[in-house]
């Protein structure tokens, strides 16, 4: 915990906070859906998964359902999802990343954020594009029957 003084010389304590993100891994016939980031200022030109930050007062699974709807237009049911893994990602900002898997959904996948994504494509899990974001590649390599934890960076 760190402390600082406010304008009235009152000591204020603050705790370390970490960002939390949820990544949705859609699986179909041994392939996963990847989105190429575009015009976002972060990892542009590289492939990632449907993803986003928790909005606060939101469960991890609910955030995954919301992100899938916002980015690809599909509907996921809680029963369609399983937590595949958790990653403590350390870069310029620390994150806790949750990876959830769905093999079933309702609706046709389409790009609802063309200003942030210039390609949605299916790729074999064992043959991802060279320009897949490294921690996403790592998470996909850890997929299996169990739930995993990893630190990256």
VEXKE-939667 format. One line per 10 residues: number of its first residue (from 1); their letters; for each residue y, z, x of N, C-alpha, C. Coordinates in pm, 1 decimal. Each point is the difference from the previous one (the first is absolute). Layout:
<recs>
NUM	A	Y:Z:X:Y:Z:X:Y:Z:X; ... .
</recs>
This chain:
<recs>
1	XXXXXXXXXX	-116.1:0.0:84.9:116.1:0.0:-84.9:122.6:0.0:89.6; 99.6:-79.5:-36.2:124.5:-3.2:75.0:110.3:60.7:-85.4; 106.2:41.5:65.6:113.1:56.3:-73.2:127.2:-70.7:42.1; 98.6:3.9:-90.0:131.7:-54.6:29.5:102.2:79.0:-79.1; 124.6:-15.3:34.2:108.6:68.8:-69.7:67.7:-99.1:-93.5; 36.3:45.1:-121.2:76.2:-87.0:-88.7:149.0:20.7:24.7; 83.3:-62.5:-81.8:145.4:5.6:19.8:55.8:141.5:-10.7; -66.2:86.9:-74.2:44.7:138.6:-15.2:-69.5:93.8:97.7; -65.0:-57.5:101.1:-69.4:75.2:104.4:-120.6:77.6:-54.6; -59.9:-51.8:-106.4:-120.8:59.7:-56.5:-119.8:-70.4:64.0 .
11	XXXXXXXXXX	-98.5:78.9:42.3:-118.5:-56.9:62.0:-89.0:-64.1:-106.3; -38.1:-124.6:26.3:-86.4:-74.1:-90.9:-127.6:-34.8:75.0; -113.4:30.1:-60.9:-129.3:-33.0:61.7:-52.4:-129.0:-61.7; -63.9:-81.2:82.5:-64.5:-120.1:-52.6:-138.1:-13.0:61.9; -92.4:-44.1:-78.2:-136.5:-21.4:46.4:-20.6:-146.6:29.9; -93.4:-24.0:88.4:-40.0:-136.2:30.7:-57.5:-62.7:-126.1; 36.8:-122.4:-28.0:-57.0:-71.5:-112.8:-61.2:-130.0:50.1; -97.7:-46.7:-70.6:-70.2:-121.4:39.0:-5.7:-93.7:-119.9; 11.6:-128.4:27.3:-11.0:-99.8:-105.5:-146.6:-21.5:-35.3; -23.0:-31.7:-126.2:-135.5:-24.7:-48.0:-3.7:-139.5:-63.7 .
21	XXXXXXXXXX	-98.6:-79.0:41.0:-16.4:-134.4:-55.3:-142.9:-17.1:-51.4; -14.4:-91.7:-93.6:-131.2:-32.2:-56.7:-23.3:-149.6:18.0; -118.1:-35.2:49.9:-41.4:-138.3:21.4:-117.1:-29.7:-91.2; 5.2:-112.7:-69.8:-105.5:-38.3:-93.2:-81.2:-113.2:63.1; -127.5:27.1:20.5:-92.7:-98.5:55.6:-78.2:-60.0:-115.3; 29.6:-125.5:-32.2:-76.0:-70.7:-102.5:-112.8:-74.1:68.9; -120.8:18.2:-49.4:-118.9:-62.7:58.5:-62.4:-93.7:-103.0; -30.4:-122.9:44.1:-67.9:-98.7:-84.5:-89.3:-85.2:89.5; -127.5:0.8:-24.2:-94.7:-83.9:73.9:14.5:14.8:152.7; 12.6:123.4:46.7:9.5:25.6:144.1:134.3:-35.0:60.9 .
31	XXXXXXXXXX	97.8:-28.0:-85.9:133.5:-33.3:48.7:100.7:101.3:-53.1; 113.9:9.0:68.6:108.3:87.3:-43.8:127.2:-81.1:-17.1; 82.4:42.0:-93.2:126.9:-65.9:-24.0:104.2:53.5:98.3; 65.2:-91.4:71.6:108.6:37.3:90.2:127.3:-71.0:-42.6; 111.4:66.4:24.4:132.0:-52.3:-31.6:77.0:-16.6:129.8; 63.4:-114.3:19.4:81.2:-18.3:121.0:143.2:44.1:-31.4; 45.3:98.2:77.9:133.1:57.1:-18.8:106.4:-103.2:37.1; 107.4:0.7:-76.3:105.6:-98.8:19.6:134.5:60.9:-39.3; 96.2:-9.6:90.4:137.9:36.5:-32.6:16.9:147.7:-36.6; -82.2:87.7:59.5:8.3:143.0:-31.6:64.5:81.4:111.4 .
41	XXXXXXXXXX	-1.4:-55.0:122.1:50.2:75.6:113.9:-106.8:85.1:66.8; -121.3:-2.8:-53.1:-110.6:76.4:59.5:-124.9:-87.6:3.1; -49.6:-27.9:119.7:-124.6:-74.7:18.7:0.6:-136.7:-70.8; 118.8:-60.3:-11.9:8.0:-131.3:-62.9:-85.3:-101.5:75.6; -68.4:-86.8:-75.1:-88.7:-100.0:57.9:-140.8:50.9:22.0; -23.8:127.5:-25.3:-132.0:59.9:18.4:-61.9:34.8:-134.6; -134.1:0.0:-1.0:-73.3:29.6:-122.3:-22.5:149.3:-16.4; 8.8:42.7:-124.5:-24.8:138.0:-37.8:-73.0:0.1:-133.5; -7.9:114.3:-59.8:-63.6:19.3:-130.1:107.2:28.4:-104.5; -38.2:-4.5:-125.1:87.9:53.6:-103.7:27.6:144.1:39.5 .
51	XXXXXXXXXX	126.5:39.1:1.6:31.4:134.0:49.3:138.6:43.7:-44.8; 22.7:129.1:10.5:131.7:54.9:-27.3:1.0:150.1:19.6; 119.3:55.3:-6.4:19.0:144.0:16.0:-27.6:73.6:-131.0; -41.3:124.0:11.9:-6.4:85.3:-117.2:143.0:22.9:-46.3; 20.5:-1.9:-129.8:133.5:18.5:-55.6:38.7:146.1:-16.0; -91.1:90.3:23.2:25.9:142.0:-23.9:-53.0:37.3:-137.2; -62.1:116.0:-7.4:-61.3:45.9:-124.6:-96.2:-105.1:-55.5; -75.9:-61.0:91.5:-91.0:-109.0:-35.5:-130.1:18.8:78.3; -112.9:-11.5:-66.6:-128.4:8.2:68.0:-23.3:-125.8:83.1; -79.2:13.4:104.8:-31.3:-112.2:88.3:-59.5:-116.4:-77.6 .
61	XXXXXXXXXX	-99.2:27.0:-83.6:-65.8:-106.4:-75.3:98.8:-66.1:-95.9; 84.2:78.5:-64.1:100.5:-56.5:-91.1:97.3:-90.1:75.8; 36.3:37.4:122.2:88.4:-83.9:81.5:-67.9:-132.8:32.4; -128.0:3.1:29.9:-73.9:-123.8:25.8:-4.2:-89.3:-122.6; -20.8:59.2:-115.5:-0.7:-76.1:-125.4:136.8:-63.6:-23.1; 105.4:77.1:20.7:136.1:-50.7:-18.8:30.6:-113.1:97.2; -32.6:17.3:127.9:28.5:-102.8:100.2:-76.3:-129.1:-29.2; -125.4:11.0:-41.6:-78.1:-119.7:-32.9:65.4:-76.0:-115.6; 46.6:73.0:-99.3:66.7:-63.5:-113.9:130.7:-65.7:44.8; 82.1:71.3:77.9:130.8:-51.2:41.6:-11.0:-121.0:92.4 .
71	XXXXXXXXXX	-96.4:1.5:90.2:-7.6:-105.2:101.6:-87.4:-117.9:-39.7; -105.8:26.0:-77.9:-94.4:-109.5:-28.0:-28.0:-23.1:-147.7; 54.9:82.0:-86.9:-16.7:-21.3:-142.7:-133.3:42.0:-58.0; -85.4:63.6:79.2:-130.0:42.4:-52.6:6.7:143.4:-48.2; -93.8:32.6:-84.7:-12.5:136.3:-50.6:-126.4:62.3:58.3; 16.6:117.5:55.1:-113.0:76.9:51.6:-17.0:123.6:-85.7; -122.4:37.0:-22.2:-33.1:122.9:-70.2:-44.5:100.6:104.8; 27.4:126.9:-23.2:-41.9:103.7:96.1:-147.9:-15.4:36.4; -80.5:-39.0:-99.1:-143.7:-11.9:25.6:-31.3:-118.2:91.8; 95.5:-92.5:19.8:-19.4:-114.6:88.6:25.4:36.3:146.1 .
81	XXXXXXXXXX	62.7:113.8:24.9:47.9:32.9:134.4:-80.6:110.0:66.7; -12.5:-12.1:132.8:-55.4:110.2:79.5:84.5:12.5:126.0; 17.6:123.2:43.6:71.0:23.7:126.0:-93.4:-40.8:112.8; 44.1:-91.9:83.7:-81.9:-46.7:111.8:30.8:77.0:127.7; 125.9:40.1:16.8:35.4:70.1:122.2:144.1:45.5:0.5; 27.8:81.7:100.9:133.6:55.3:20.7:33.7:-17.6:147.7; 121.9:-44.4:26.5:43.3:-21.6:138.0:130.6:75.0:25.2; 2.1:75.2:110.1:124.7:58.2:48.1:56.2:-100.6:98.9; 105.8:-69.3:-42.6:55.4:-108.5:80.5:127.1:47.4:67.1; 0.3:-13.8:132.7:114.4:43.8:77.8:68.6:-119.9:63.0 .
91	XXXXXXXXXX	125.0:-22.5:-39.6:82.7:-103.9:60.0:139.3:60.3:12.3; 103.0:-77.2:-24.1:133.7:59.3:3.2:17.7:102.0:-112.1; -74.6:-17.5:-108.0:-3.0:94.9:-111.2:-146.8:28.9:-28.4; -32.8:128.4:-22.1:-139.2:34.5:-29.3:-31.8:-21.4:-147.4; -121.5:-44.3:-24.0:-48.5:-24.9:-135.3:-137.3:62.7:-18.8; -28.3:33.6:-124.0:-136.4:20.8:-45.5:-28.0:-118.1:-92.0; -99.2:-80.2:35.3:-35.8:-118.6:-76.2:-133.0:23.4:-69.2; -2.8:-24.1:-130.3:-123.3:5.4:-77.4:-43.4:-143.2:-28.6; -127.7:-28.0:20.6:-56.4:-131.9:-26.1:-97.6:13.1:-116.1; 27.3:-74.2:-107.6:-85.9:3.1:-117.7:-61.8:-138.0:-19.5 .
101	XXXXXXXXXX	-123.6:-2.2:-48.4:-73.7:-125.0:-17.4:-24.5:-24.6:-148.0; 16.5:-126.6:-38.0:-36.6:-43.9:-135.4:-80.5:-128.3:12.6; -110.4:-4.5:-72.7:-81.2:-121.6:-5.1:2.3:-60.4:-139.4; 79.5:59.6:-88.4:10.5:-47.3:-137.1:142.4:26.2:-48.0; 54.7:-95.1:-74.3:135.3:12.2:-53.9:11.6:-92.1:-119.9; 110.6:13.2:-70.1:26.9:-82.2:-116.9:123.6:-84.2:29.6; -10.1:-129.8:-28.5:113.2:-89.7:17.7:-17.7:-92.7:118.6; 85.5:-100.4:4.8:-0.3:-97.1:109.3:97.7:44.4:107.2; -43.3:-4.1:124.3:85.9:37.5:111.2:105.5:-107.9:20.1; 123.9:45.1:9.8:110.4:-91.8:27.7:106.5:74.4:81.1 .
111	XXXXXXXXXX	82.5:-73.4:67.9:103.7:57.4:85.3:123.1:32.5:-85.0; 19.9:127.1:-28.4:114.8:42.0:-80.3:119.5:39.1:85.8; -15.2:-5.7:131.7:110.9:33.4:89.6:18.8:-109.8:104.6; 32.0:-122.0:-42.9:13.2:-110.0:96.3:113.0:20.2:100.5; 93.7:86.3:-31.3:106.8:30.2:95.2:-48.1:89.5:114.4; -118.5:62.1:-14.6:-56.2:88.1:102.4:-132.2:-50.0:55.7; -58.5:-100.2:-65.6:-134.1:-46.4:35.0:-5.3:-151.2:-15.5; -38.3:-71.0:107.2:-4.3:-146.0:-10.7:-142.1:-55.8:-2.6; -102.0:86.5:-5.6:-137.8:-47.6:-12.2:-89.6:112.8:-48.1; -84.2:-29.9:-96.5:-109.3:87.4:-44.6:-126.0:-80.7:20.1 .
121	XXXXXXXXXX	-90.3:50.0:82.9:-124.5:-73.6:27.0:-115.0:96.8:17.8; -120.1:-52.1:-28.7:-123.8:75.8:21.5:-54.1:-32.4:138.4; -44.2:104.3:71.6:-57.0:-17.2:133.5:-129.0:80.7:10.8; -99.5:-54.6:72.7:-121.9:77.2:25.5:34.7:128.4:76.7; -62.3:109.1:-38.8:26.5:127.1:67.4:-32.1:-5.4:149.2; -93.5:-86.3:38.2:-36.7:-9.5:141.2:72.1:-113.9:72.7; 100.8:-59.8:-64.3:74.7:-109.0:62.8:144.3:0.0:-52.4; 71.3:108.0:30.6:138.6:14.8:-44.3:92.1:-86.2:85.4; 115.1:-39.0:-54.7:94.7:-78.4:79.6:45.3:77.8:123.6; 30.2:-73.2:105.4:47.9:61.2:124.7:123.9:83.9:-26.5 .
131	XXXXXXXXXX	84.2:-45.2:-91.4:125.4:69.6:-27.7:-12.1:103.2:-113.3; -114.1:65.7:-6.5:-15.3:114.6:-89.9:62.0:120.6:69.5; 78.0:78.6:-72.1:61.3:119.3:58.0:-110.5:86.2:60.9; 16.2:45.2:125.8:-109.3:69.6:69.1:-57.3:121.9:-72.4; 80.3:85.7:-57.5:-57.2:116.9:-67.0:-72.1:-39.8:-129.1; 41.0:-108.5:-64.3:-71.3:-50.9:-116.7:-135.2:-55.4:44.1; -1.0:-74.8:108.9:-126.2:-50.8:56.4:-93.7:116.8:29.7; 54.3:106.0:61.6:-80.4:118.1:33.5:-58.9:62.1:-126.8; 81.9:15.4:-102.4:-47.8:60.3:-124.8:-111.4:-84.4:-61.8; 17.2:-131.0:-1.0:-102.6:-87.6:-58.0:-128.7:3.9:81.4 .
141	XXXXXXXXXX	11.4:22.5:130.2:-121.0:8.8:83.4:-77.9:128.2:-26.4; 64.9:99.7:-57.0:-64.5:128.4:-26.9:-64.4:8.1:-138.0; 14.5:-106.4:-79.3:-59.6:1.4:-133.9:-150.4:17.0:8.3; -51.0:77.0:-88.0:-144.8:21.9:-5.8:-32.4:77.7:-123.8; -111.5:66.6:1.5:-40.8:76.1:-117.9:73.9:132.7:-13.7; 46.8:56.1:111.8:62.8:130.0:-3.5:151.2:-9.4:11.4; 64.3:112.9:-18.6:143.7:10.1:14.6:29.9:40.9:143.9; 93.5:-69.3:64.6:30.1:24.0:139.9:139.7:56.8:18.1; 22.5:61.0:118.4:132.5:44.0:42.2:22.4:-53.5:139.0; 123.6:-45.3:27.7:31.9:-52.7:131.9:144.5:31.1:33.6 .
151	XXX	29.6:8.6:127.5:137.8:5.9:47.8:25.9:-129.0:75.2; 120.4:-54.2:-19.6:31.5:-128.0:62.5:141.4:7.7:56.9; 14.3:-48.1:123.6:131.6:-7.1:62.0:27.0:112.3:95.0 .
</recs>
